[in-house]
Amino acid sequence: MKSVLSRKARLFLTSLAVILGTSFLAGATIFTDTLNKTFDTLFAEVFEEVDGFVRSTDVIETDFGGEERARVPISYVERIKAVPGVADAQGFIQTFARIVGKDGEPLGSDGNGPPTFGGTFNTGEIALWAVSEGRAPTNGTEVILDEASAEDGKYTIGDTVKITAAAGSREFTMVGIANYGDVSSPGGATFALFDDVTAMEFLTQPGLVDAILVAGDGTVSNTTLADAIQAQFGPQDRVETLTGDEITKETQDQIGAALDFLGTFLKIFSYIALGVAAFVIYNVFSISAAQRERENALMRAVGASKKQIRRIVLIEALVIGVVGSALGILAGIGISRGLSAMLKAFGVDLPSKGLTVTSSAITATLQIGVIVTLVSAYFPARAAGKVPPLAAMRSTALETIGSMRTRLIVGFTPLLIGIGLVLAVVGGLGAAWIGLAVLLVFSGVLILGPVTSRPLAMAIGAPIARVRGVTGEMARQNAARNPKRTARTAAPVLIGVALVTAVTALAASLRAEVRDIVGEQFRGDYVVSVTSQGFGGLSPLLVDDINEVEGVANATAIGYTPVLVDGNSALTTVVDPATTEGLFELTMLEGELSSLDATGILVEKDKAERESWSVGSDVPLKLSDGTEIAAMVQGIYDSNDFVANTVVSRQLFEGTGVTRFDQQIYIEIEEGTDSATVEAALDAAIAEYGNGKVQSRDEFIDEQANQVNQLLGLIYGLLALSVIIAAVGIVITLLLSVYERRRELGLLRAVGMTRSQVRTSVRWESVITSLIGAVAGVILGLGLGFVIILSLADEGLSNYAFPVGGIVSILILSFIVGVLASVYPAYRATRVDVLDAITTT
């Protein structure tokens, strides 16, 4: 303990790596725990007066835990009200609708943020929403908005509001502002709320609601009440009755599943940051062990055992782990706030009722932080225990690479095995082996680091030495003379750069793939599109209006709708066979797209082979409203990444209760028509619906490809902590190196070296170290990106794009990191007292 407290600067520097490594883990845990508790409390309060919830049993599950459920007749309300113990029952609707702001732009984000809802404004004790200003809507001309949407759209009571839904767009008079529980809008979603008759007519279909809310009179328990309500319905009605507690728990679990996914995503990057921090901690303890070699040797000489020396270092690591992790938890609270702000910037304004810091979050962070610190310090502690007593006669700190032959064998073994696994995957081995292959390659490269760092330092430092003269040469030699330390310092940079490069290469490849796919598939002149990611979209009526625009030769719409195909849920592509020719290309192997009718289905060849289907095979379909259709395979098409593995006609949904949307409308204009005039007319047609945008073919392709950049930006942001930790590692190493070389620096100053030359030498040493990690990381990252694309070949990804611009940016950033990391160590180097440094005792 005296050893720890006597070196407060080293304690702080080492703890800093632990703090940074654990803070993001703590922040991600606190953030998700806070949101879970907030939403659990919110939904418990909102459904507090709901004693029963009646809904259809016809449901189709969609991706990411979603579902598409059939609606129930509003006439069931009267049957439910007649049940003894029921005080009230009201229809409930919550589906897609888009509020258009006063500036003509729709509120909310196109697919990248929270959903945009329309629904019923229920009244009485059963109401989920409360009026905060104005009154509730009572007829087909009135609407009430959530407080956040009213503020964003700059609407006040009495204003006219345009709202678009599946039935088109309509203008309503805003008569009030509502709150959901005690928040202005749950999760940043937008809500336009109507009376039940208007909601059915405008949002769904007359006579149909999503569910029925029930309030009891308190004479029976909720369970008894639910059983009594269910007894009023037979199997043919296909409904189920949940208690208030059950629908509350189900809603909480659904949002909890989404938050768990978000938490897992964030924790992956926190573990990456911890891994980078582990290298920094290991490096600091290794340097510390080398610098304390004489001290440890003296202790051995006076009788200390190897175990005692090792125990001293591990106790120091334990203290640093506990202190750093505790401070990391405090920093994590700030990071959790930062994550909320980041999501808000993306349009996701999540409610929060204070922080939730659980004992499990504190315990887990402390345990992980201490374990990582102890594991990182173990080998330096073991090396410290092995120091011979004769080392007390040395006056300098030495670190040796060890046996070159042994390191080459130990390093090349996992490297070659990893490369072999990659080649095996290319040859047909399962893609699941890719993870192990990447881990082995990384391990091999890191083990070989001390062998490669000296030649890399000499090569990278050569132009610096030529440009900067003696100070550049000194920086080059300083980086090369202790290759083990240089390799350890560069390792965190290598890992961060490798991951960033791999993501950059993958993103460039995805953009190239999207360009090829969309370019081949779409043959028109213009596109009307909306990014809805499975929720809402363009009204199916819009394509008919566009076909009436003067100068438009043809327009066809593409949509995606969940259905049950032979009992299995699937997202099927919906087209209009009569208008697709020349606009939407599908490589048909059997049958014709234009001959698809209301009872047919087209199937992708691989799915047809798996299911043993051929043209003429019967395939039962079930729609989300419960409608069953005896469909027949009318064609088989080649694999296509742009469409689902089944295609049906929009005519198939006519006369059903399914609310369907289009995602894109492809447009061909007449030859000789002025494109600017047609585009203006298209803009006017879309403005009537308040949703969607017109783009040329090239603009559409560019936007589809550039959507990858949004995810890329998020990943870059989350990897930034790893880069910061790597930079901190360089700072710590240089500070310890300056302390170690203070006598050398003093002698150099004594013979005429200026402070500016000292700063330059330290700065370029930092740059060389950073670039060693960057160069190795870029090479490794390009290989990793290629391996990832190979593993995704079965998913249709085949392009590998070499991200030249991205690589240049990464190397420039690494140079800047090296310069910034050297600022304080260089300053400290110039503060060395010359006379004190050259004094001998």
DOZAZA-610402 format. One line per 10 residues: number of its first residue (from 0); for each residue x, y, z of C-alpha. Coordinates in steps of 0.05 Angstrom, whole numbers. Layout:
# DOZAZA-610402
NUM> X Y Z; ...
//
This chain:
# DOZAZA-610402
0> 0 0 0; 58 47 14; 85 31 -55; 18 50 -86; 11 115 -47; 83 136 -59; 71 138 -134; 7 179 -139; 21 200 -211; 29 128 -234
10> -34 109 -194; -73 164 -230; -47 147 -299; -61 73 -292; -129 86 -261; -146 131 -319; -143 72 -367; -189 32 -320; -236 91 -313; -243 100 -389
20> -251 25 -399; -305 16 -347; -342 82 -356; -376 63 -421; -397 -5 -393; -427 29 -332; -458 82 -375; -491 32 -422; -518 -9 -363; -544 52 -326
30> -575 79 -390; -614 16 -407; -634 3 -334; -661 75 -329; -701 67 -393; -728 0 -372; -752 27 -305; -780 90 -337; -821 53 -389; -844 0 -339
40> -869 55 -293; -900 94 -351; -940 35 -379; -961 13 -309; -990 83 -298; -1022 88 -367; -1057 20 -362; -1074 28 -288; -1149 36 -301; -1151 -17 -357
50> -1179 -81 -328; -1188 -120 -393; -1160 -119 -464; -1197 -155 -520; -1161 -168 -585; -1158 -216 -644; -1119 -281 -641; -1100 -276 -715; -1029 -250 -713; -968 -252 -758
60> -900 -242 -725; -851 -196 -760; -777 -181 -752; -747 -156 -686; -806 -180 -644; -860 -141 -680; -928 -167 -701; -985 -153 -749; -1051 -169 -715; -1121 -173 -744
70> -1173 -122 -722; -1239 -136 -685; -1309 -109 -699; -1329 -48 -659; -1397 -83 -649; -1363 -127 -597; -1363 -67 -550; -1438 -74 -536; -1430 -149 -522; -1374 -133 -473
80> -1413 -78 -438; -1469 -128 -424; -1422 -172 -384; -1434 -166 -308; -1376 -129 -275; -1360 -85 -337; -1366 -10 -324; -1342 14 -392; -1314 -12 -458; -1284 29 -516
90> -1252 14 -582; -1177 26 -587; -1136 40 -650; -1062 54 -657; -1034 50 -728; -995 91 -778; -1010 165 -791; -964 223 -807; -973 294 -783; -951 348 -833
100> -920 411 -803; -940 481 -821; -879 484 -867; -907 426 -908; -855 377 -882; -880 314 -845; -861 309 -772; -817 252 -748; -762 214 -783; -769 171 -844
110> -754 103 -815; -693 124 -773; -730 148 -711; -793 133 -671; -858 113 -706; -913 162 -726; -981 140 -700; -1054 156 -709; -1106 129 -661; -1166 137 -617
120> -1172 187 -561; -1209 148 -508; -1248 183 -453; -1265 171 -381; -1225 131 -331; -1204 83 -386; -1168 138 -425; -1094 126 -440; -1084 200 -458; -1102 261 -417
130> -1122 330 -444; -1071 382 -421; -1100 439 -462; -1165 447 -501; -1214 389 -508; -1222 320 -539; -1242 312 -612; -1316 296 -623; -1327 291 -699; -1295 277 -766
140> -1264 346 -773; -1226 349 -707; -1159 321 -681; -1119 326 -617; -1042 322 -620; -991 301 -569; -955 359 -537; -887 345 -569; -917 342 -640; -957 405 -630
150> -894 441 -608; -851 412 -665; -904 428 -718; -915 498 -688; -990 485 -681; -1037 519 -632; -1109 503 -617; -1154 524 -675; -1101 511 -729; -1114 467 -789
160> -1071 405 -790; -1058 360 -849; -1051 286 -833; -1036 229 -881; -1054 156 -872; -1069 95 -914; -1134 127 -937; -1097 188 -964; -1090 256 -932; -1141 301 -898
170> -1143 367 -860; -1170 371 -789; -1180 426 -738; -1135 418 -677; -1179 423 -615; -1131 401 -560; -1063 378 -535; -1054 312 -499; -1002 279 -455; -987 204 -448
180> -985 193 -373; -940 249 -350; -896 253 -413; -909 294 -475; -898 235 -522; -875 163 -507; -807 151 -538; -810 211 -584; -866 182 -627; -917 228 -659
190> -992 218 -645; -1054 245 -681; -1115 224 -641; -1188 223 -664; -1256 201 -639; -1269 127 -651; -1314 136 -712; -1265 181 -748; -1206 137 -729; -1240 76 -760
200> -1261 112 -823; -1194 147 -834; -1142 100 -804; -1169 29 -811; -1237 10 -838; -1307 28 -816; -1329 -19 -761; -1259 -46 -743; -1213 -28 -685; -1146 -56 -663
210> -1172 -77 -594; -1224 -61 -541; -1206 -30 -474; -1248 -52 -414; -1258 -21 -346; -1289 -62 -290; -1336 -37 -236; -1295 -68 -180; -1345 -122 -162; -1301 -179 -189
220> -1227 -191 -199; -1194 -175 -265; -1183 -249 -278; -1256 -266 -265; -1277 -207 -309; -1231 -229 -366; -1259 -301 -362; -1331 -274 -363; -1316 -231 -424; -1282 -288 -460
230> -1342 -332 -447; -1384 -286 -492; -1342 -306 -552; -1337 -371 -589; -1278 -401 -627; -1306 -372 -692; -1297 -301 -664; -1222 -312 -657; -1211 -264 -600; -1175 -267 -533
240> -1184 -227 -469; -1124 -205 -429; -1126 -175 -359; -1099 -105 -348; -1038 -134 -314; -1025 -181 -373; -1028 -126 -427; -985 -81 -382; -933 -137 -374; -935 -153 -449
250> -924 -80 -468; -868 -73 -418; -835 -137 -444; -840 -113 -517; -804 -47 -502; -757 -85 -456; -736 -131 -513; -720 -71 -557; -681 -39 -501; -643 -104 -487
260> -622 -105 -560; -598 -33 -553; -562 -49 -488; -527 -109 -519; -506 -67 -579; -476 -14 -533; -442 -65 -488; -406 -97 -548; -369 -31 -558; -357 -24 -483
270> -323 -92 -483; -281 -70 -542; -260 -9 -502; -244 -53 -443; -201 -97 -487; -162 -36 -511; -156 -11 -440; -127 -79 -420; -68 -68 -467; -56 1 -437
280> -58 -27 -366; -12 -85 -385; 36 -35 -417; 38 11 -357; 51 -46 -309; 105 -74 -355; 140 -7 -358; 132 1 -284; 163 -68 -272; 222 -49 -316
290> 232 18 -282; 227 -14 -213; 274 -70 -231; 329 -43 -186; 281 -33 -128; 253 -103 -135; 323 -132 -140; 343 -97 -75; 282 -127 -41; 302 -195 -68
300> 372 -184 -42; 347 -171 29; 304 -233 29; 238 -220 -8; 212 -281 -45; 187 -282 -117; 116 -291 -91; 122 -230 -46; 145 -186 -104; 90 -213 -148
310> 39 -202 -92; 61 -129 -84; 47 -115 -158; -20 -151 -157; -43 -114 -94; -25 -50 -130; -66 -73 -189; -124 -91 -143; -124 -21 -113; -121 11 -182
320> -177 -35 -207; -223 -17 -149; -208 57 -151; -211 61 -228; -276 21 -232; -309 62 -177; -291 126 -213; -313 93 -279; -382 83 -249; -387 157 -233
330> -363 174 -303; -414 124 -330; -471 166 -302; -448 224 -346; -440 177 -405; -512 152 -396; -535 224 -402; -492 231 -464; -524 170 -495; -593 200 -484
340> -570 265 -517; -541 225 -576; -606 188 -587; -644 254 -582; -600 281 -637; -623 222 -680; -696 240 -666; -707 190 -609; -729 231 -549; -735 179 -494
350> -771 195 -429; -731 192 -365; -751 197 -292; -683 205 -260; -626 156 -260; -631 82 -242; -565 58 -214; -576 -13 -191; -531 -53 -144; -521 -104 -199
360> -494 -51 -246; -445 -27 -193; -424 -98 -175; -416 -120 -247; -374 -59 -266; -330 -67 -205; -320 -141 -217; -304 -133 -291; -258 -74 -279; -219 -109 -224
370> -214 -174 -263; -189 -139 -326; -138 -100 -286; -112 -161 -248; -108 -203 -312; -72 -147 -348; -22 -139 -290; -10 -214 -279; 47 -224 -329; 83 -159 -310
380> 77 -181 -237; 105 -249 -254; 163 -217 -291; 176 -171 -232; 180 -231 -186; 233 -263 -230; 282 -205 -227; 350 -230 -201; 382 -196 -140; 442 -177 -183
390> 398 -130 -223; 404 -82 -164; 472 -63 -193; 439 -35 -257; 423 38 -262; 376 34 -322; 311 0 -338; 315 -55 -390; 262 -95 -425; 280 -152 -470
400> 240 -185 -526; 260 -254 -503; 276 -310 -550; 263 -286 -621; 254 -357 -644; 203 -373 -590; 163 -310 -604; 162 -324 -679; 137 -395 -666; 85 -372 -615
410> 62 -314 -660; 61 -349 -727; 24 -410 -700; -44 -376 -687; -33 -329 -746; -25 -387 -795; -81 -427 -764; -127 -366 -770; -108 -355 -843; -120 -429 -856
420> -189 -424 -825; -205 -365 -870; -184 -404 -931; -226 -463 -907; -287 -418 -901; -275 -395 -972; -273 -468 -991; -340 -483 -960; -329 -488 -885; -385 -457 -844
430> -383 -381 -835; -387 -391 -759; -312 -406 -760; -297 -335 -782; -299 -309 -711; -246 -358 -687; -204 -344 -748; -205 -269 -736; -187 -279 -662; -128 -323 -680
440> -102 -274 -732; -107 -216 -683; -71 -257 -630; -15 -275 -677; -5 -203 -700; -3 -177 -629; 46 -231 -606; 92 -214 -665; 88 -140 -649; 156 -135 -614
450> 189 -170 -674; 157 -123 -726; 157 -57 -688; 232 -43 -696; 234 -49 -772; 168 -12 -776; 195 44 -732; 257 50 -774; 217 50 -839; 163 99 -817
460> 215 143 -782; 262 147 -842; 226 205 -878; 217 240 -811; 292 235 -798; 307 264 -867; 259 323 -857; 272 338 -783; 346 321 -779; 376 301 -713
470> 311 308 -673; 275 264 -723; 330 212 -720; 328 213 -644; 252 202 -646; 262 144 -695; 316 111 -652; 276 121 -587; 216 85 -618; 260 29 -645
480> 306 16 -586; 252 -14 -542; 210 -53 -592; 171 -90 -538; 146 -26 -506; 132 7 -573; 92 -54 -595; 51 -53 -531; 38 22 -539; 18 14 -612
490> -27 -47 -597; -88 -7 -574; -82 38 -636; -76 -24 -679; -140 -54 -651; -180 10 -657; -155 25 -728; -166 -47 -750; -239 -45 -727; -251 24 -759
500> -218 2 -824; -259 -63 -826; -323 -24 -816; -302 27 -869; -286 -28 -919; -352 -63 -903; -391 2 -912; -357 17 -978; -373 -53 -1002; -446 -48 -980
510> -453 19 -1017; -425 -12 -1080; -471 -72 -1073; -533 -28 -1062; -514 14 -1123; -509 -48 -1166; -574 -79 -1141; -617 -16 -1145; -586 5 -1211; -602 -62 -1243
520> -672 -68 -1212; -700 1 -1226; -707 25 -1298; -749 88 -1292; -736 163 -1293; -762 183 -1224; -777 152 -1157; -825 172 -1102; -801 140 -1037; -807 140 -962
530> -762 103 -913; -810 70 -865; -772 7 -844; -835 -36 -842; -882 15 -809; -928 56 -852; -906 85 -919; -940 114 -980; -1015 111 -989; -1034 59 -1043
540> -1077 114 -1073; -1017 157 -1090; -992 114 -1149; -1061 120 -1182; -1058 196 -1177; -987 197 -1205; -1009 157 -1265; -1058 214 -1279; -1003 267 -1280; -992 296 -1349
550> -926 273 -1378; -923 208 -1338; -921 148 -1385; -925 96 -1330; -918 89 -1254; -916 26 -1212; -912 17 -1137; -873 -32 -1094; -891 -50 -1023; -876 -102 -969
560> -929 -136 -926; -925 -192 -874; -965 -255 -890; -966 -327 -869; -939 -370 -927; -956 -443 -915; -960 -429 -840; -894 -390 -835; -891 -315 -826; -857 -278 -883
570> -850 -208 -910; -874 -212 -982; -864 -161 -1038; -927 -131 -1066; -928 -106 -1139; -978 -86 -1192; -964 -136 -1250; -1002 -92 -1299; -953 -33 -1292; -885 -64 -1275
580> -860 -75 -1346; -801 -31 -1362; -797 -4 -1291; -785 -63 -1245; -740 -119 -1268; -748 -190 -1240; -709 -246 -1274; -763 -298 -1285; -740 -371 -1293; -811 -397 -1302
590> -875 -359 -1314; -886 -284 -1326; -891 -228 -1276; -944 -194 -1318; -990 -255 -1313; -991 -255 -1237; -1063 -250 -1212; -1101 -243 -1146; -1095 -317 -1129; -1023 -327 -1150
600> -954 -323 -1118; -884 -318 -1147; -829 -354 -1109; -753 -344 -1108; -717 -405 -1135; -679 -424 -1071; -743 -422 -1030; -779 -462 -1083; -725 -515 -1079; -727 -517 -1003
610> -802 -525 -1002; -804 -571 -1064; -852 -523 -1099; -859 -516 -1174; -906 -477 -1220; -976 -502 -1205; -962 -520 -1132; -1015 -499 -1082; -990 -452 -1027; -1039 -431 -972
620> -1034 -357 -953; -1062 -323 -891; -1065 -248 -887; -1058 -206 -824; -1134 -196 -820; -1144 -272 -818; -1165 -279 -891; -1143 -346 -920; -1126 -353 -994; -1112 -417 -1032
630> -1056 -388 -1075; -1019 -423 -1132; -947 -415 -1153; -950 -379 -1219; -876 -366 -1230; -805 -376 -1202; -753 -321 -1205; -678 -317 -1195; -647 -296 -1129; -656 -221 -1118
640> -633 -179 -1059; -683 -124 -1075; -746 -164 -1063; -769 -216 -1012; -770 -290 -1029; -844 -286 -1048; -881 -236 -1091; -956 -225 -1095; -1003 -178 -1133; -1035 -118 -1099
650> -1101 -145 -1124; -1094 -202 -1074; -1111 -152 -1017; -1172 -121 -1049; -1234 -132 -1007; -1194 -153 -945; -1184 -116 -880; -1109 -109 -889; -1081 -39 -885; -1026 -38 -936
660> -973 13 -956; -925 24 -1014; -851 39 -1003; -830 64 -1072; -864 87 -1136; -823 81 -1200; -841 130 -1254; -827 133 -1329; -841 198 -1365; -862 207 -1437
670> -809 221 -1489; -801 294 -1506; -833 316 -1441; -800 372 -1402; -773 336 -1340; -775 399 -1297; -849 408 -1311; -865 335 -1295; -824 338 -1232; -862 399 -1208
680> -928 364 -1223; -904 303 -1183; -885 347 -1125; -954 377 -1126; -987 308 -1126; -945 285 -1067; -959 350 -1029; -1032 330 -1028; -1013 269 -987; -960 303 -945
690> -914 243 -947; -858 220 -994; -807 255 -1039; -790 256 -1113; -720 238 -1135; -687 225 -1202; -660 156 -1215; -589 176 -1198; -610 213 -1135; -650 153 -1112
700> -592 105 -1123; -544 153 -1086; -591 159 -1027; -601 84 -1021; -525 74 -1021; -513 130 -972; -561 102 -920; -502 59 -900; -467 122 -876; -517 132 -820
710> -500 66 -787; -427 78 -803; -429 145 -765; -460 112 -704; -407 57 -703; -351 108 -711; -380 146 -652; -381 84 -608; -311 64 -629; -285 134 -612
720> -276 113 -539; -228 59 -560; -188 110 -600; -187 157 -539; -162 101 -494; -108 85 -545; -87 159 -545; -86 159 -469; -41 97 -472; 9 135 -515
730> 7 194 -466; 20 148 -406; 76 111 -441; 110 175 -463; 104 205 -393; 135 143 -362; 188 143 -417; 205 215 -403; 212 199 -329; 257 140 -347
740> 300 181 -394; 306 243 -350; 381 233 -342; 389 226 -417; 347 288 -429; 387 327 -378; 453 308 -412; 425 328 -480; 402 395 -453; 471 404 -420
750> 507 396 -487; 462 446 -522; 395 414 -541; 340 466 -538; 271 457 -508; 241 462 -577; 285 404 -601; 264 363 -540; 190 375 -556; 201 358 -629
760> 236 293 -611; 181 270 -563; 126 292 -612; 154 252 -671; 166 191 -627; 92 194 -610; 74 201 -684; 118 142 -703; 87 98 -649; 16 118 -670
770> 31 105 -744; 61 37 -728; -6 17 -699; -44 51 -755; -6 18 -812; -12 -51 -781; -85 -37 -763; -103 -15 -834; -72 -78 -864; -107 -122 -812
780> -173 -84 -820; -174 -91 -895; -164 -166 -887; -218 -168 -833; -267 -130 -878; -253 -179 -934; -265 -238 -887; -332 -209 -864; -355 -200 -936; -335 -273 -950
790> -376 -296 -891; -436 -256 -918; -431 -285 -988; -492 -329 -976; -531 -266 -959; -516 -238 -1028; -458 -192 -1011; -405 -202 -1065; -372 -134 -1078; -308 -115 -1042
800> -293 -42 -1047; -224 -15 -1028; -238 48 -987; -180 92 -1010; -209 156 -981; -225 122 -916; -155 94 -908; -123 162 -921; -170 193 -869; -152 140 -818
810> -77 151 -828; -85 226 -822; -127 217 -759; -73 171 -731; -21 225 -745; -64 276 -708; -74 229 -650; 1 220 -645; 13 295 -644; -41 309 -592
820> -19 252 -548; 51 281 -545; 32 351 -522; 36 341 -447; 93 290 -447; 134 337 -491; 119 394 -443; 141 350 -384; 205 332 -421; 224 406 -427
830> 213 415 -352; 268 366 -332; 318 400 -285; 385 395 -321; 430 396 -259; 385 347 -220; 382 300 -280; 458 295 -290; 475 289 -216; 506 222 -199
840> 506 191 -129
//
